[in-house]
């Protein structure tokens, strides 16, 4: 009979609402993983740039970073360097040192 057929068919096929909800959750999970990956890659690129500002290789020791900081700071300090961009460069060097120091200390 037709009603039995309809009941059997509805039991065999999943509810479209449930299927759409599952697809939405899967898509959200993919987007979350993508954003986490992008954030990790941004952090890695930023760390590499910080090392480059100080002129040391990524993974340098605390002593190497400190030595490179003092060398660069002496060279670019606005009181010593008459270049108009020296203060900007000095601030960049300070920022790099602070961030790398915090990262190394963790």
N, C-alpha and C positions, 0 to 999 in steps of 0.2 A: 504494500500500500504506500501511498505518496508520503504520508506523514512519517512513517518509519524510515523511508529513504532520506528525507530531509534531516531527521534526527541523526541518522548514521553519517550523513555527509558533514554535518556540522561538528560531529565529534572527531572526524578524521582530519579536518582542516583546522589549523590553529586560528584562534581569534585574531582578526587583523589588528585590533587595538593592542593586544599583547605583543604581536610581531613588530608593530611600529615602535612600541615602547622599548623593546629589546634592541632594535636597530638604533634607536636614539641613544640608549645607554652605551652601546658599542661605539657609536660615533663620538660621543662625549669622552669616552675613555681614550680613543685614538687621538683626539684633539689635546687632551690633558698630557698624554705621553709626548706628543709633538712639542707642546709648549715647554715641558720640562727639559726635553732634549735641547731645544733652542736656547733656553736659559743657561744650561750647562755649557753649551758651545760659546755663548756670549761671554760667560765668566772666564772660560779658558782663553779666548782671544784677548780679553781685557787684561788678564794676568800676563800674557805674553807681551802685550804692549807696555805694561808697567816695567817688566824686566828690560825691555828695549830702551825705555826712557833712561834707566840707570846704566845701561850698557853692560848688563850681565846676562848670562844664559839662564833660561828657565830652569828652576830647580837649584839655583845658587844657594849657598849656605847663608846663614844669618850674618856671619862675619863678612862675606863677600858683598852682600847687599849693603851693609853698613859702610864698608870701605868705599864702595862705588857711590853711595849717597854723599858722603863727605867730600869726595873728589869732585863730583858734579856740582854740589852746592857751593864749594869754593870757587869753581869756575864761573858759575852763573849768578852768583849773589849780586843783587842790584847795586850794592855799595862798591863792589869791585869792578863789575862789568858795566861799561857805559852804553851798551846796546839797549835801545828802547824796548826790545822784546825780552830783555834779561829777567825782568820781574815776572813775566808770564811763564817763562821757562823755569825759573826758580820755583814758582808755585806748583808747576807740573811735577818737578822733581820731588818736592816735599810730599805731594799727594801720592806719588808712586811709592815713596819710601814708607809712608804711613800705612798704606794698604798692604804692601808686601810684608812689612813687619807684623801686622796683625794676622796675615795669612800664615806666615811662618810660625808665629807663636801659638797658633791653634793646634 
